[in-house]
Amino acid sequence: MQADLKMNFFVEDLINLPKVRVRSVVREREAIFLQLGFREEEVACPHCGKKTGELNQTRTVRVRDLPISGQLVYLQIPRRQFYCKKCRVFGVCGYKCIP
């Protein structure tokens, strides 16, 4: 367990994505899958700026990253949709590079 924790910190430094933590690393055949999660539970509403933690739904987006030692690397990033009670709108939280 301790070795897995150290490995996740190393991988977090390697991928260098702020506000993201590595939840798990899975190696299957010739590919590595990094399951990522966000460090912050609340996000700012894109309309009013108020912080909200009202999660509506989450779907995972798989993004291909640069290979490591000849193995394909995929980042599995949660794309979270929040609901703002103040504006009564839904907003998506994620990275700008992810569609």
SEPAMAR-901323 format. One record per residue: residue in three letters; x, y, z of N, C-alpha, C in turn. Coordinates in Angstrom, 2 decimals. Example, Ala and Ser with C-alpha at 12.3 -4.5 7.8 and 13.67 -1.06 7.14 Angstrom:
SEPAMAR-901323
<"Ala", <13.19, -5.69, 7.80>, <12.30, -4.50, 7.80>, <13.20, -3.30, 7.80>>
<"Ser", <12.85, -2.25, 7.08>, <13.67, -1.06, 7.14>, <12.90, 0.03, 7.87>>
end
This chain:
SEPAMAR-901323
<"Met", <0.82, -1.20, 0.00>, <0.00, 0.00, 0.00>, <0.86, 1.26, 0.00>>
<"Gln", <1.89, 1.29, 0.84>, <2.78, 2.45, 0.93>, <3.51, 2.67, -0.39>>
<"Ala", <3.93, 1.61, -1.07>, <4.61, 1.73, -2.37>, <3.68, 2.33, -3.42>>
<"Asp", <2.39, 1.94, -3.40>, <1.42, 2.50, -4.34>, <1.25, 4.00, -4.12>>
<"Leu", <1.23, 4.41, -2.85>, <1.08, 5.82, -2.52>, <2.27, 6.63, -3.03>>
<"Lys", <3.47, 6.10, -2.85>, <4.68, 6.78, -3.34>, <4.68, 6.85, -4.86>>
<"Met", <4.22, 5.79, -5.51>, <4.16, 5.76, -6.97>, <3.20, 6.82, -7.49>>
<"Asn", <2.05, 6.98, -6.82>, <1.06, 7.98, -7.24>, <1.63, 9.39, -7.15>>
<"Phe", <2.40, 9.68, -6.08>, <3.02, 11.00, -5.95>, <4.03, 11.22, -7.06>>
<"Phe", <4.79, 10.20, -7.42>, <5.75, 10.31, -8.51>, <5.05, 10.59, -9.83>>
<"Val", <3.98, 9.88, -10.08>, <3.22, 10.06, -11.32>, <2.58, 11.44, -11.35>>
<"Glu", <2.09, 11.93, -10.21>, <1.52, 13.28, -10.15>, <2.55, 14.33, -10.55>>
<"Asp", <3.77, 14.16, -10.08>, <4.85, 15.08, -10.47>, <5.14, 14.96, -11.96>>
<"Leu", <5.08, 13.76, -12.47>, <5.39, 13.50, -13.88>, <4.36, 14.13, -14.82>>
<"Ile", <3.06, 13.98, -14.52>, <2.05, 14.53, -15.42>, <1.85, 16.03, -15.23>>
<"Asn", <2.19, 16.54, -14.05>, <2.22, 17.98, -13.78>, <0.91, 18.70, -14.13>>
<"Leu", <-0.20, 18.19, -13.61>, <-1.50, 18.84, -13.77>, <-1.93, 19.39, -12.41>>
<"Pro", <-1.98, 20.72, -12.27>, <-2.37, 21.30, -10.99>, <-3.79, 20.89, -10.58>>
<"Lys", <-4.02, 20.79, -9.31>, <-5.34, 20.49, -8.73>, <-5.82, 19.07, -9.02>>
<"Val", <-4.93, 18.21, -9.49>, <-5.32, 16.84, -9.83>, <-4.49, 15.86, -9.01>>
<"Arg", <-5.13, 14.78, -8.60>, <-4.40, 13.72, -7.90>, <-4.60, 12.41, -8.67>>
<"Val", <-3.63, 11.54, -8.56>, <-3.71, 10.23, -9.20>, <-4.38, 9.28, -8.22>>
<"Arg", <-5.51, 8.73, -8.63>, <-6.25, 7.80, -7.77>, <-5.73, 6.37, -7.92>>
<"Ser", <-5.39, 6.01, -9.16>, <-4.86, 4.67, -9.39>, <-4.09, 4.62, -10.70>>
<"Val", <-3.20, 3.64, -10.78>, <-2.42, 3.39, -11.99>, <-2.65, 1.93, -12.36>>
<"Val", <-3.15, 1.70, -13.57>, <-3.43, 0.34, -14.02>, <-2.66, 0.09, -15.31>>
<"Arg", <-1.94, -1.01, -15.34>, <-1.19, -1.39, -16.54>, <-1.86, -2.61, -17.16>>
<"Glu", <-2.28, -2.44, -18.42>, <-2.92, -3.53, -19.16>, <-2.22, -3.71, -20.49>>
<"Arg", <-1.69, -4.87, -20.71>, <-0.97, -5.19, -21.94>, <0.08, -4.13, -22.25>>
<"Glu", <-0.13, -3.34, -23.28>, <0.85, -2.34, -23.68>, <0.38, -0.92, -23.41>>
<"Ala", <-0.49, -0.75, -22.42>, <-1.01, 0.58, -22.10>, <-1.05, 0.80, -20.59>>
<"Ile", <-0.93, 2.06, -20.21>, <-1.02, 2.47, -18.81>, <-2.21, 3.41, -18.70>>
<"Phe", <-3.08, 3.16, -17.73>, <-4.26, 3.99, -17.49>, <-4.10, 4.68, -16.15>>
<"Leu", <-4.14, 6.01, -16.16>, <-4.06, 6.79, -14.93>, <-5.44, 7.33, -14.61>>
<"Gln", <-6.03, 6.83, -13.53>, <-7.33, 7.31, -13.07>, <-7.08, 8.54, -12.21>>
<"Leu", <-7.57, 9.70, -12.66>, <-7.32, 10.95, -11.97>, <-8.55, 11.42, -11.21>>
<"Gly", <-8.32, 12.28, -10.24>, <-9.40, 12.90, -9.47>, <-9.01, 14.32, -9.13>>
<"Phe", <-9.98, 15.15, -8.83>, <-9.71, 16.53, -8.47>, <-9.49, 16.65, -6.97>>
<"Arg", <-8.59, 17.52, -6.57>, <-8.31, 17.75, -5.16>, <-9.44, 18.54, -4.49>>
<"Glu", <-10.06, 19.45, -5.21>, <-11.10, 20.31, -4.65>, <-12.48, 19.71, -4.91>>
<"Glu", <-13.30, 19.72, -3.88>, <-14.66, 19.21, -4.01>, <-15.62, 20.28, -4.52>>
<"Glu", <-15.31, 21.55, -4.23>, <-16.16, 22.65, -4.66>, <-15.52, 23.39, -5.83>>
<"Val", <-16.37, 23.98, -6.67>, <-15.90, 24.79, -7.80>, <-16.67, 26.09, -7.82>>
<"Ala", <-16.12, 27.09, -8.51>, <-16.81, 28.36, -8.67>, <-17.76, 28.26, -9.85>>
<"Cys", <-18.96, 28.77, -9.68>, <-19.94, 28.81, -10.75>, <-19.41, 29.70, -11.88>>
<"Pro", <-19.45, 29.23, -13.13>, <-18.95, 30.04, -14.23>, <-19.79, 31.30, -14.50>>
<"His", <-21.01, 31.35, -13.96>, <-21.90, 32.48, -14.21>, <-21.82, 33.55, -13.12>>
<"Cys", <-21.90, 33.13, -11.84>, <-21.91, 34.11, -10.75>, <-20.65, 34.10, -9.90>>
<"Gly", <-19.84, 33.04, -10.01>, <-18.60, 32.95, -9.25>, <-18.75, 32.37, -7.86>>
<"Lys", <-19.99, 32.06, -7.43>, <-20.23, 31.48, -6.10>, <-19.73, 30.04, -6.06>>
<"Lys", <-19.09, 29.67, -4.94>, <-18.61, 28.30, -4.77>, <-19.79, 27.36, -4.57>>
<"Thr", <-19.73, 26.21, -5.23>, <-20.77, 25.20, -5.09>, <-20.14, 23.81, -5.06>>
<"Gly", <-20.73, 22.94, -4.27>, <-20.31, 21.55, -4.20>, <-21.45, 20.63, -4.59>>
<"Glu", <-22.48, 21.20, -5.18>, <-23.69, 20.48, -5.57>, <-23.42, 19.71, -6.87>>
<"Leu", <-22.90, 18.49, -6.74>, <-22.54, 17.68, -7.91>, <-23.80, 17.08, -8.52>>
<"Asn", <-23.99, 17.28, -9.82>, <-25.14, 16.74, -10.53>, <-24.80, 15.39, -11.16>>
<"Gln", <-23.70, 15.34, -11.91>, <-23.27, 14.08, -12.53>, <-21.80, 14.14, -12.89>>
<"Thr", <-21.22, 12.97, -13.09>, <-19.81, 12.86, -13.48>, <-19.70, 11.83, -14.59>>
<"Arg", <-18.91, 12.15, -15.60>, <-18.58, 11.14, -16.62>, <-17.08, 11.20, -16.83>>
<"Thr", <-16.51, 10.09, -17.16>, <-15.06, 9.99, -17.33>, <-14.69, 10.21, -18.79>>
<"Val", <-13.70, 11.06, -19.00>, <-13.18, 11.33, -20.33>, <-11.79, 10.70, -20.41>>
<"Arg", <-11.53, 9.94, -21.45>, <-10.23, 9.31, -21.64>, <-9.43, 10.11, -22.66>>
<"Val", <-8.25, 10.55, -22.24>, <-7.37, 11.36, -23.09>, <-6.05, 10.62, -23.25>>
<"Arg", <-5.60, 10.51, -24.49>, <-4.31, 9.86, -24.73>, <-3.19, 10.86, -24.47>>
<"Asp", <-2.21, 10.44, -23.69>, <-1.07, 11.28, -23.34>, <0.17, 10.75, -24.06>>
<"Leu", <1.30, 11.37, -23.80>, <2.55, 10.92, -24.39>, <2.94, 9.55, -23.84>>
<"Pro", <3.56, 8.70, -24.67>, <3.95, 7.37, -24.20>, <5.08, 7.43, -23.18>>
<"Ile", <5.13, 6.41, -22.33>, <6.20, 6.24, -21.36>, <6.86, 4.90, -21.64>>
<"Ser", <8.14, 4.93, -21.93>, <8.91, 3.70, -22.21>, <8.24, 2.85, -23.27>>
<"Gly", <7.71, 3.49, -24.31>, <7.09, 2.76, -25.41>, <5.68, 2.29, -25.14>>
<"Gln", <5.13, 2.57, -23.97>, <3.77, 2.16, -23.65>, <2.81, 3.34, -23.81>>
<"Leu", <1.64, 3.05, -24.36>, <0.62, 4.07, -24.49>, <0.15, 4.50, -23.10>>
<"Val", <-0.14, 5.78, -22.93>, <-0.62, 6.30, -21.66>, <-1.95, 7.00, -21.88>>
<"Tyr", <-2.93, 6.64, -21.06>, <-4.25, 7.26, -21.13>, <-4.58, 7.87, -19.77>>
<"Leu", <-5.04, 9.11, -19.79>, <-5.52, 9.77, -18.59>, <-7.03, 9.65, -18.55>>
<"Gln", <-7.55, 9.13, -17.46>, <-8.99, 9.01, -17.29>, <-9.40, 10.11, -16.30>>
<"Ile", <-9.99, 11.18, -16.85>, <-10.26, 12.39, -16.09>, <-11.76, 12.56, -15.89>>
<"Pro", <-12.19, 12.77, -14.64>, <-13.62, 12.99, -14.42>, <-14.05, 14.36, -14.93>>
<"Arg", <-15.14, 14.37, -15.65>, <-15.73, 15.64, -16.10>, <-17.00, 15.81, -15.28>>
<"Arg", <-16.93, 16.75, -14.33>, <-18.00, 16.91, -13.34>, <-18.95, 18.03, -13.75>>
<"Gln", <-20.23, 17.77, -13.54>, <-21.24, 18.80, -13.79>, <-21.84, 19.19, -12.45>>
<"Phe", <-21.78, 20.50, -12.16>, <-22.29, 21.03, -10.92>, <-23.56, 21.83, -11.16>>
<"Tyr", <-24.33, 22.00, -10.08>, <-25.54, 22.82, -10.13>, <-25.36, 23.98, -9.16>>
<"Cys", <-25.60, 25.19, -9.63>, <-25.53, 26.39, -8.80>, <-26.94, 26.76, -8.37>>
<"Lys", <-27.20, 26.71, -7.06>, <-28.54, 27.05, -6.55>, <-28.85, 28.53, -6.72>>
<"Lys", <-27.82, 29.37, -6.68>, <-28.03, 30.81, -6.80>, <-28.50, 31.18, -8.22>>
<"Cys", <-27.79, 30.67, -9.24>, <-28.13, 30.99, -10.64>, <-29.17, 30.05, -11.24>>
<"Arg", <-29.27, 28.87, -10.62>, <-30.11, 27.80, -11.15>, <-29.64, 27.34, -12.53>>
<"Val", <-28.32, 27.20, -12.66>, <-27.73, 26.71, -13.91>, <-26.76, 25.58, -13.60>>
<"Phe", <-26.49, 24.77, -14.63>, <-25.51, 23.70, -14.54>, <-24.23, 24.18, -15.18>>
<"Gly", <-23.10, 23.82, -14.58>, <-21.80, 24.16, -15.13>, <-20.89, 22.95, -15.10>>
<"Val", <-20.00, 22.86, -16.07>, <-19.07, 21.74, -16.16>, <-17.71, 22.17, -15.66>>
<"Cys", <-17.12, 21.33, -14.82>, <-15.80, 21.59, -14.28>, <-14.83, 20.58, -14.86>>
<"Gly", <-13.74, 21.05, -15.38>, <-12.74, 20.16, -15.94>, <-11.56, 20.98, -16.44>>
<"Tyr", <-10.82, 20.42, -17.34>, <-9.70, 21.12, -17.94>, <-10.09, 21.63, -19.31>>
<"Lys", <-9.54, 22.76, -19.69>, <-9.88, 23.38, -20.98>, <-9.44, 22.51, -22.16>>
<"Cys", <-8.43, 21.68, -21.96>, <-7.93, 20.83, -23.04>, <-8.82, 19.62, -23.29>>
<"Ile", <-9.83, 19.41, -22.42>, <-10.71, 18.25, -22.55>, <-12.05, 18.70, -23.11>>
<"Pro", <-12.48, 18.08, -24.21>, <-13.76, 18.47, -24.82>, <-14.95, 18.12, -23.94>>
end
